[in-house]
């Protein structure tokens, strides 16, 4: 009787089955968040984005949002030795994760799946 041995290994060399994750940056950027809360009421809340990649943004929020909610972000990117002026980055997306935040000063930890479109505006400082 012949026996066939089945292996769990990939069928071609070098395949690991590991999916590469998008590179995410841990940071703290002042952000204005706008949208509709769980009751359908408009909100505008200042917070900080704590993690950002080309696909996701993570931040904390007091306004009660639900998974699937549309959210708009306006991030303030400060001037650096590479940037001549402050920048305003406008992003939008859908909420994919909501968790009660017991460690911070905000009520919820939010993860947002970002839309592909965005806007960048230069915001030069006005001398007085």
N, C-alpha and C positions, 0 to 999 in steps of 0.2 A: 504494500500500500504506500503510495507516494503522499507526502505531506507538503503543503505549501506554507511557507512562513511569511506572515504579513508583518511589515515593519511600520512603525510610527514615524520614521524618518521621511523628510521631504524627498520627492522623486527626482530632484536634480541637486547637484552639489552647490553648496553655498547658500541655499535657501534656509532661512532661520524661522520664517513665519512671524517675525517680529515686525510690527508696523512702526515706522518712524513717527514720532510725535512732532508737532509743530514747535519750533523754538519759541519759548516764552520768556519775557523779561520781567523780573521782579522790580517794581519801581513805585514811586509815590507821586502821582501827578494830580493837581487840583482839577476837578471835573464837575461840570454842571450836568445833571441827569434830568431828562424830561420824558414824560409819557403819560399813560393812563394807569391808575392803580387798579386793584382788584375790584373796586366798586365803580369803575368807569370815570372817576374824577381825575382831572389833570393835576399833575404835581411837577414841581421844580425843586430839586434838592442838590445842594453842594456836598460833594464827597471827594474821595480820592480813588483813582484806579490803582490797584495794587499789583496787577499782573496783566501783561498785554502781549499778544502775538498778532500775526496777520489774520487769525481766524477767531480769536476769543479775547474777551476783556473780563476781568474779575474786579469787583468793587463791593463795598458795603452800603446799605441803603436803609433808611427808616420807613420810607413809603412802601406799603404792602403791594408787591407785584406777584404775578403768578407765572408759571411756566407757559411759554408761548407769547407772553406780552411783548409788544414792540417798545423799544427803548431808544432814546437818542442821547448821545454823549457829546459833550463839548469839552475837550481836554486842553489845558493850558500848558504848552511846552515852553520852558524858559530858555532865554538866550544863553548860549554857551560859547566857548572859543571857536566852535565850528558853525554855530548859527549866529548870524548878524542881528536878527530880530527875534522877539518872542513869536511863537507860532500858536495858532488855534487849530486843533485837529477835530473835525466833526465826523462822528461815526454813528452808525445805527445798527440795530440787530434785534434778535429775538432771545428772550430769556430761556436758557436751557437747564439751569440748576438754581434752586433756592434752598438755603439752609438757614435755620435760626442761628444767629450769631450771639453766643453768650459771652464771648471774650472781648468784644469791642464795644464802642459807644453807639453803634448802629444796630438795628434789629435783625437785618438779614444779610447774608453773604450771597451775592448774585454772580452767576456766570452767564455771559452773553455771547451768543454765536453771531459774529459780525457779518454784516452785508459786505459785498465786494466793493461797493462804491464808497467814497469818502471825499472830504474836502479839506484842504489846508489853506489857511489864511495867515499872512504875515501881519503881526500887530506891533508895529514899532512904538517905542516909548515916546510920549510927547514931552518935550522939554518945556518947563514952566519958568 
